[in-house]
Amino acid sequence: MALPISFLLFFHFILLTGTLHRNLTHAAGGQWTLLKPSIGISAMHMQLLSNDRVVIFDRTDFGRSNLSLPDGKCRNDPNDNAVKIDCSAHSAEYDVATNSIRPLMILTDTWCSSGTVAPDGRLIQTGGFNDGDRTVRIFTPCDNCDWEEKPTALGVRRWYATNQILPNGWAIIIGGRRQFNYEFYPKSNGMDRVFSLPFLQQTRDPEENNLYPFVHLNVDGNLFIFSNNRAILFNYRNNAIVRTYPKMPGGDPRCYPSTGSSVLLPLKNFKEAEVLVCGGAPIGSFNQANKSNFIKALNTCGRLKITDQSPQWTMETMPISRVMGDMVLLPNGYVLIINGASSGTAGWELGRDPATSPVIYKPDNRAGSRFEVQNPSKIPRLYHSTAILLRDGRVLIGGSNPHISYVFSGVQYPTELSLEAFSPPYMESSYSGFRPKIVTPTSQTKLNYGGNLVIQFQVSLPLNPKGVSVTMVAPSFATHSYSMNQRLIVLGSGLLAKTVSGSTYEISVSAPKTAVIAPPGNYLLFVVHGGIPSEGIWVHIQ
């Protein structure tokens, strides 16, 4: 007797999904697409906003860019170190849907600054250099909006600082060059001053290595702060260290200029949290690179369950040594490690041996089989490169300018003005039949804390009944190999989907109960089927 076609398709699916994670784990892949050969500026900083546009900016004090300001506008800045009257743009808005660029006008210097997206969707961008080091800049996502600037809104100068959004929607701004303290934005009574944080001074060595500290909001509401090679759990409300974690094995620095990167691994049960720190440079590498001796970068990652009673670092070996690498949380819970160099450090002219092959890290695989090398890019992305997740699951890549100004010839690694997209293996056409398509809710849906969310989605091939999960990703502010505010929350996994009709299915999940797990604001929500994510939709939790 002939078997029904539907049974054969389902049997085929079971065989394939049984190997799906295995394929994603062991088969190198990923595709590169050149989106624009030049956007006119180098993407030192990037942030995706809820209108699917990316705000990109460089610095203002190196001279003119290759992107003109519109309508005859010019920036007149007597404090600028390079050009007092500048009619070129140093910021741009990239429209993902139309692959187009709109020039934006920044007035003060944004060099090595930081940022957070407020709960209302505005980009709150802080600090920089020279006349911009105490400035707060605000960008509202709309068709014709441009930067607004508040020149003295910060208590002290913030250059190489880190921002983290808090459960109340404020931003905490931590550290910066010679700033061993923190402050909040916006300001309010009792919280409008600068608070001391001696830990940042204690972790400063002769090469610094305490800049752009890695900061993650823990599930208990405290902050995990990693600087150099050490970490603390910090109660920012009471200005108190809750616990001191063991020093990272090996003793080598991981923060700027020995720049590694870090992510908070996907949050699942909301009671445990685990941090991953990867790459960096051996101690002394910065000084050696300034003498033209480019030491091989670190090839290790450290993993720490920060909620354990007696946490200890677990060390793992990457297949590629990497300094200045970006780490991006993918919708299926994997971690993409991309950009950077295999020798040297961050800083002008100090990186060598571009690490052009990304690596995907699978947190839930057994130790020893978590890394997968991907296909390489043809474009080196060294100092001042960036990477962010887009709503369709691709990763946007830009930047790389290891020179004090824009230099396009006569150097080993020219200034890079292009934008690329890296498509992880889950976007390959062979997986299109397993890729969910969210039918309802529509994008820009509002969620309440603890509220129920019913999702209907379609899958063209038979569904794996227990192979569905839902994730929620907070888009990050990316600069200097660290993605601030990045967070992936698993709303449910192994979900049993109900058939609505034909290839349409329904699942129900609950939003996080508190803002400690999901600070208020915009998130990308994905349905993931057998490791293959849907295109995301925007949700706003409040």
Salt bridges, closest charged atoms under 4 A:
ASP52 OD2 - ARG391 NE 2.81
ASP61 OD1 - ARG59 NE 2.70
ASP77 OD2 - ARG75 NH1 3.19
ASP80 OD2 - ARG75 NH2 3.01
ASP86 OD2 - ARG75 NH2 3.58
ASP86 OD2 - HIS90 NE2 2.54
GLU93 OE1 - ARG53 NH1 3.60
GLU93 OE1 - ARG102 NE 3.06
ASP95 OD2 - ARG53 NE 3.39
ASP120 OD2 - ARG122 NE 2.79
ASP133 OD2 - ARG157 NE 3.00
ASP143 OD1 - ARG53 NH2 3.17
GLU149 OE1 - ARG137 NE 3.87
GLU183 OE2 - ARG158 NE 3.02
GLU183 OE1 - LYS187 NZ 2.47
GLU208 OE1 - ARG177 NH2 2.60
GLU208 OE2 - ARG204 NH2 3.91
GLU272 OE1 - LYS305 NZ 3.62
GLU274 OE2 - ARG303 NE 2.76
GLU316 OE2 - ARG370 NH1 3.05
GLU349 OE2 - HIS403 ND1 2.68
ASP364 OD2 - LYS268 NZ 2.69
GLU372 OE1 - LYS362 NZ 3.97
ASP392 OD2 - ARG394 NE 2.77
GLU420 OE1 - ARG381 NH2 3.01
GLU506 OE2 - LYS498 NZ 3.35
GLU535 OE2 - ARG391 NH1 3.18
